[in-house]
Amino acid sequence: MRNDLKDGGAGPLACCRRSRRHLSRAPRGSALLAVLWLSAALSAIAFSVATTVRGELDRASTLAEGTRTHYLATGAIDRAILHMLWGAPYWEGWMPEFRFSFPGGEAVVEIIPEAAKLGLNHAPPEMLAALLAALGEPQARAREIADAIADWRTPAPAGFSHFDQHYLSLVPSFRPRHASFEQEEELLLVKGVTTDLFYGGYRPGPDNRLLPIGGLRDCVSVFSGAGPFDMNSTPPALLAAIGVPAGVVDRIVAARPARTSEQFQALREIAGPAAARLGAPAGTIYTLRATAWLRLPDGKPADLRRTVSATVKLWRGENGFHYQTLRWRE
């Protein structure tokens, strides 16, 4: 047995030594593996926190820029109203827009007279059908939508019309108002009026840029009547609906805005018989649509845009000029 111990044989003492060496190496390997896994987990957590913080910072920056741009557009509306109240030389009736430069950015305010739109509560169905056809609807469908619009604003009949039955068959169902339109957006509830028809869309231009196509909301208003329509601002589809030939519509749009009586007379001669329904800029109700963007530190415009619009009524009273905001849209 001594020989076994001396020679390092397989005696009991040698076995204990080998087991002790094996056990002493195992915890060190497990500890190293645990440290590696812990380091990887901490790295993943740190990366996740950094990504979250960066995303939140970008989100907060975007929200801050959006808020600043929104108030820039709102301020442009207020400034445009003041210029219109002051009149010349700040504003002339033929002007289609204002361009304002602020310390923090730029804004463009479109001036859209309500007199350039068709009265939604007064237009006969034939006129509505002609407008819908000019917007690209087939004749049969245009007539059906025009009848549905007329039915919506007409007092309820004794029984149920087929339009009423259509609305009651929807999920969720509803009853039509059978009263005057209070806002143009009610048209979205009328049978046949789609979002594309109401808001318009885009078409490819000659330089591969998308050009906007006007929708029904650009041509009708609850604040206007049956004409005459503003020569400088009447949408092309409404010009076509009142009888201006298609080729002449493009010529009129290209020649606008007319600034003098001679220019107005020239446009009236181009329009032909439909000129009887066109007039010089007039009216007291306007929609002001402001689009604003910030100016970057290097002077370039920011990509973020915000648009707000207001329908206002301007008039002159005993104490000077006044205005009233009829509708505000974000």
Helices and strands as residue ranges (DSSP letters): H 2-7, H 12-86, E 97-102, E 105-113, G 114-116, E 118-119, H 125-134, H 139-153, H 162-169, G 184-189, H 195-199, E 201-204, E 210-213, G 216-218, E 220-221, E 229-230, H 236-241, H 246-255, H 261-271, G 272-277, E 278-279, E 285-294, E 306-317, E 320-329
